Every structure is written in C-alpha cells, then in structure tokens.
C-alpha cells in the first residue's frame, strides 16, 4: 500500500473556463504531477454537466468544478492518492458513494474519472485547436489510462469504455456601434468571459474574413440602420450563430424592407434578432447590456449546449 503524506486540497482560483483549466494543467505538468478529473456520470440531478473538469496538482492545488462546490476538495484528495499510486480511478459521490458524509444538495450522485496525466501533448493539442478557434475533443480511455485528441467532436458520453470531452472555442462577440450602449455591452461581455472584438467600423466591414465564425455573435448597436448596412450584410453572409440589431419593431420593419429590396430572402432576414435582447424594450444602457448578453448566452446554450 502506498503511503501518502497528508496534503490538504487548496483551491487556487474560481474559474470553470475549460481553456483556463487546460492552461493550468499544462503549466503545472512542467514542474510536477497533474491529474485531470472529469464528470462522466450523473445519477439524478447535478449542478454541472457531463464533461465538467477539475485539474489537481500533486501538492493538492486544484481548480475547476464537477459539482456546485460540495465535492471538489474530496475529488482533489482522491486525485492526490491516484497520482501517488500511479493509477487512474473512477470515484462516486452522493448516491451510491462510499463517502457517506458527502451529500450532494440536489440529492443525486455523480461519478468522476481521475486520470493521472502522463503526456501533456494531447492537452497542448487541444490548446492549439482552441487558439485557432477550432472545436476539438479529448478522449479518455479507462482501459489504456490514456488521453487522445479527436477532431470528431460529439456530445459528452461514454462509448466503448472511452469518454470524450468536447471543447469549443470561446464565444466571440463582434460589437459594432459608437454610443454608450456599446461600451456597456463590452464591459459586461468581458466580465462574462467572452472574447470581444469591437474595433470594426463600416469601412472595415469587408475585412472580416476569419473574424466571424460559427462561434461568433454579431451585435449591431447603431441608431441609424444605414450605419449598420455593411456590417449587417457581412454578418448575413457569415456562419455567425447570433445576429442582433438595435431598434424598435418599426425600425426593423424598415430594415427588412431594405434587405428585401437588396435580394435577401426570408431565411436570411429571419436570422436577425431585432429588437435585440432577451427581454422587452429598455430605456437605459445597463438594462440593454444585460438583455443583450443574456440573449447571446441563451442562443449559445440552445445551439451548442
């Protein structure tokens, strides 16, 4: 039996951003052992979705979440033991667990697969793919106790004793407009962890190739629909998952009329969310910013999960 010196788990930050977790794991691997703990099964309710992860170092430092915060320290302790033994393991928490004193508030149960990182290459490949804004999958094999990268990204699930975690590029918000609304949306988007591009004016609209991809939301906050024209047409030619434009229903009716005159059909025009935002008309920039970011987030969750 391996004797392990007592190491008390310590959370080093509050992030759950997959990109931040991967970078933490890569940096930590350069100086010591690292374990990657992944939520692979949910019984009943759970605070986090399948594929959520915690990264743990050999001295007990950890970041990430597989629950609402109630089991992460125990996960880190198990990961430290796994690294000391040099073997991967799957641990249950909540319902069906040997940890009788750890209960999930939701009343369900979860299983967490702990992988002792032996090769940082797959994580570096994932980081490179995400930096190039390409989706990528990380496949964990319990039998081989290994990680491999796959470009065929599916939803998080077990398949033939392997579990694949799907990673998607950070949501980008392409923001266009010159008024106070633009700054308010930018501030909230940055705090929310989104990638913000806001230095594109109408003359630059034709230089957007490679900027708008399927993980991009285009937010147009002009008070004059003529000012948004070039950017809107570029957005409609792009794979952006969200296109929103400022203005009342009457303003949007004029927008639709102009687009129809320029040959745009119903399918294209129907991509535009106008008036922009998740809830009704707003009369101040803070409420508008909250409404816009909430709408972008809701659309992202609906399309990508």
C-alpha positions in Angstrom: 0.0 0.0 0.0 1.4 3.4 -1.0 1.9 5.8 1.9 0.9 9.3 1.0 1.9 12.4 3.1 -1.1 14.4 4.1 -1.8 17.1 1.6 -4.8 19.3 2.2 -6.5 20.3 -1.0 -6.4 24.1 -1.7 -8.5 25.8 -4.4 -6.2 28.2 -6.4 -8.9 30.0 -8.3 -12.7 30.1 -9.0 -12.6 29.6 -12.8 -14.5 26.9 -14.7 -13.4 28.1 -18.1 -12.1 25.0 -19.9 -9.3 26.9 -21.6 -8.1 28.2 -18.3 -8.1 24.7 -16.8 -6.1 23.3 -19.7 -3.5 26.0 -19.4 -3.3 25.4 -15.6 -2.7 21.7 -16.3 0.0 22.3 -18.9 1.9 24.8 -16.7 1.6 22.5 -13.6 2.8 19.5 -15.6 6.1 21.2 -16.3 7.0 21.2 -12.6 5.2 18.1 -11.2 2.4 15.6 -11.5 -1.1 16.6 -12.6 -4.4 14.8 -12.6 -7.4 15.6 -14.7 -10.8 14.7 -13.0 -13.8 14.5 -15.3 -17.5 14.2 -14.5 -18.5 11.1 -16.5 -21.8 10.1 -15.0 -24.8 11.8 -13.4 -27.5 10.0 -11.3 -30.5 12.2 -10.7 -29.8 15.9 -10.5 -26.5 17.6 -10.7 -25.1 21.2 -10.6 -22.7 20.6 -13.5 -22.9 19.0 -16.9 -21.1 15.9 -18.2 -17.6 16.7 -19.1 -17.0 19.3 -16.4 -13.5 19.0 -15.1 -11.2 19.7 -12.1 -7.4 19.9 -12.5 -5.3 18.8 -9.5 -1.6 19.0 -8.8 0.4 16.5 -6.7 0.6 19.0 -3.8 -3.2 19.3 -3.7 -3.8 22.6 -5.5 -6.9 22.4 -7.8 -9.2 24.5 -9.9 -12.5 23.7 -11.8 -15.8 22.2 -10.8 -17.7 18.9 -11.1 -20.4 20.0 -8.7 -21.7 23.1 -7.1 -18.6 23.2 -4.9 -19.5 20.5 -2.4 -17.2 17.6 -3.6 -14.3 19.3 -5.3 -12.0 19.1 -2.2 -12.7 15.3 -2.0 -12.1 14.9 -5.7 -8.7 16.6 -5.2 -7.8 14.4 -2.3 -8.7 11.3 -4.4 -6.6 12.7 -7.3 -3.6 13.1 -5.0 -3.9 9.5 -4.0 -4.3 8.4 -7.6 -1.1 10.2 -8.6 0.8 8.7 -5.6 -0.3 5.2 -6.7 0.2 5.9 -10.4 -3.2 4.6 -11.4 -6.4 6.1 -12.8 -9.6 5.6 -10.9 -13.3 6.3 -11.0 -14.9 7.7 -7.8 -18.6 8.0 -6.9 -20.0 10.9 -4.8 -23.5 11.3 -3.5 -25.9 8.5 -4.3 -24.1 5.1 -4.4 -20.9 6.5 -2.9 -18.7 5.1 -0.1 -18.4 8.7 1.1 -21.4 8.6 3.5 -20.6 12.1 4.9 -20.6 13.8 1.5 -24.0 14.5 0.2 -25.0 16.4 -3.0 -27.6 19.1 -2.2 -29.5 18.0 -5.3 -29.9 14.5 -3.8 -28.3 12.8 -6.8 -25.0 11.2 -7.4 -22.0 11.6 -9.8 -19.1 9.6 -10.9 -15.7 11.3 -11.6 -12.9 9.7 -13.7 -9.5 10.7 -12.4 -6.7 10.5 -15.0 -3.0 10.8 -13.9 -1.5 12.9 -16.7 1.4 11.1 -18.3 1.7 13.0 -21.5 0.9 16.7 -21.8 0.8 16.5 -25.6 -2.9 16.0 -26.0 -3.7 19.0 -23.8 -1.2 21.1 -25.8 -3.0 20.0 -29.0 -6.4 21.0 -27.5 -5.0 24.4 -26.5 -3.7 24.9 -30.1 -7.0 23.9 -31.6 -8.9 26.3 -29.4 -6.4 29.1 -30.0 -7.1 28.6 -33.8 -10.9 28.6 -32.9 -11.5 25.0 -33.9 -13.6 22.6 -31.9 -11.8 19.6 -30.6 -12.4 16.5 -28.5 -10.3 14.9 -25.8 -10.9 11.1 -25.4 -10.2 9.4 -22.1 -9.6 5.6 -22.2 -10.0 3.9 -18.8 -8.5 0.6 -20.1 -5.4 2.2 -21.5 -5.3 5.0 -18.9 -4.6 7.5 -21.7 -5.8 10.6 -23.4 -6.0 11.2 -27.2 -7.3 14.1 -29.3 -10.1 13.7 -31.8 -11.5 16.2 -34.3 -14.8 14.3 -34.4 -16.5 16.1 -31.6 -19.7 14.7 -30.2 -21.6 15.3 -27.1 -20.0 14.2 -23.8 -20.6 10.4 -23.4 -19.1 7.0 -22.8 -18.5 4.9 -25.9 -16.7 1.5 -25.8 -15.0 2.3 -22.5 -14.0 5.7 -23.7 -15.3 9.1 -22.7 -15.0 12.1 -24.9 -15.0 15.7 -23.7 -16.0 18.2 -26.3 -14.2 21.6 -26.3 -15.5 24.6 -28.2 -13.8 28.0 -28.9 -14.6 30.8 -26.5 -17.7 32.7 -27.6 -16.7 35.8 -29.5 -18.9 38.9 -29.7 -18.3 41.2 -32.6 -19.6 44.6 -31.4 -20.4 47.5 -33.7 -21.7 50.9 -32.7 -20.5 54.2 -31.3 -22.8 55.1 -28.5 -22.8 54.4 -24.7 -24.7 51.2 -25.3 -21.6 49.7 -27.0 -19.3 50.4 -24.1 -21.8 49.0 -21.6 -22.2 45.7 -23.6 -18.4 45.5 -24.0 -17.8 45.8 -20.2 -20.4 43.1 -19.4 -19.2 40.8 -22.1 -15.6 40.9 -20.9 -16.7 40.3 -17.3 -18.7 37.3 -18.6 -15.6 35.8 -20.1 -16.4 36.4 -23.8 -13.9 37.3 -26.4 -14.8 40.8 -27.6 -13.9 42.4 -31.0 -15.1 46.0 -31.2 -12.7 47.9 -33.4 -14.6 47.3 -36.7 -16.4 50.2 -38.3 -18.3 50.2 -41.5 -15.2 50.8 -43.8 -13.5 47.7 -42.2 -16.6 45.5 -42.7 -15.1 43.9 -45.8 -12.0 42.8 -43.8 -13.9 40.4 -41.6 -12.9 37.1 -43.2 -11.7 34.8 -40.4 -13.2 37.0 -37.7 -16.8 35.9 -37.8 -17.0 32.1 -37.4 -19.9 29.9 -36.1 -19.0 30.7 -32.5 -19.4 34.4 -33.1 -22.3 36.6 -32.1 -22.6 39.8 -34.1 -24.1 42.7 -32.1 -25.1 45.9 -34.0 -25.9 48.9 -31.8 -26.4 51.6 -34.3 -29.2 54.2 -34.1 -29.2 54.6 -37.8 -29.8 51.5 -39.9 -27.8 52.9 -42.8 -24.7 52.9 -40.5 -25.1 49.2 -39.9 -25.6 48.3 -43.5 -22.2 47.0 -44.5 -21.6 45.1 -41.2 -25.1 43.5 -41.3 -24.7 42.2 -44.9 -21.3 40.8 -43.9 -22.9 39.1 -40.9 -25.6 37.6 -43.0 -23.0 36.1 -45.3 -21.2 34.6 -42.3 -21.9 31.5 -40.2 -22.4 33.6 -37.0 -24.7 31.8 -34.5 -26.3 35.1 -33.5 -27.0 38.4 -35.3 -28.8 41.1 -33.3 -29.6 44.7 -34.2 -30.8 47.6 -32.2 -34.0 49.4 -32.9 -37.8 49.2 -32.5 -40.2 47.0 -34.3 -40.9 49.9 -36.7 -37.2 50.3 -37.3 -36.8 46.6 -38.0 -39.7 46.8 -40.5 -37.7 49.4 -42.4 -34.6 47.2 -42.2 -36.5 44.2 -43.6 -37.8 46.3 -46.4 -34.3 47.5 -47.4 -32.9 44.0 -47.2 -35.7 42.5 -49.3 -35.1 45.2 -51.9 -31.4 44.1 -52.0 -32.4 40.5 -52.7 -32.2 38.9 -49.2 -34.8 36.2 -48.6 -36.8 35.2 -45.5 -34.3 32.7 -44.3 -31.5 35.3 -44.2 -33.6 38.0 -42.7 -35.1 35.7 -40.1 -31.5 35.2 -38.6 -31.6 38.8 -37.3 -32.8 39.2 -33.7 -34.5 42.6 -33.7 -35.3 44.3 -31.5 -32.1 42.9 -29.9 -32.1 41.5 -26.4 -33.7 38.8 -24.3 -36.4 40.9 -22.8 -38.5 43.9 -23.9 -37.7 47.5 -24.6 -35.2 49.1 -22.3 -34.7 52.7 -21.5 -31.1 52.7 -20.1 -27.8 51.3 -21.3 -27.2 49.0 -18.3 -30.5 47.2 -18.8 -29.8 46.9 -22.6 -26.4 45.4 -21.9 -27.8 42.8 -19.6 -30.6 42.0 -22.1 -28.1 41.6 -25.0 -25.6 39.4 -23.2 -28.4 37.3 -21.8 -29.8 36.8 -25.3 -26.4 35.9 -26.7 -25.9 33.4 -23.9 -29.3 31.8 -24.3 -28.7 31.4 -28.0 -25.3 29.9 -27.4 -26.7 27.3 -24.9 -29.6 26.5 -27.3 -27.2 25.8 -30.2 -24.2 24.3 -28.6 -25.4 23.2 -25.1 
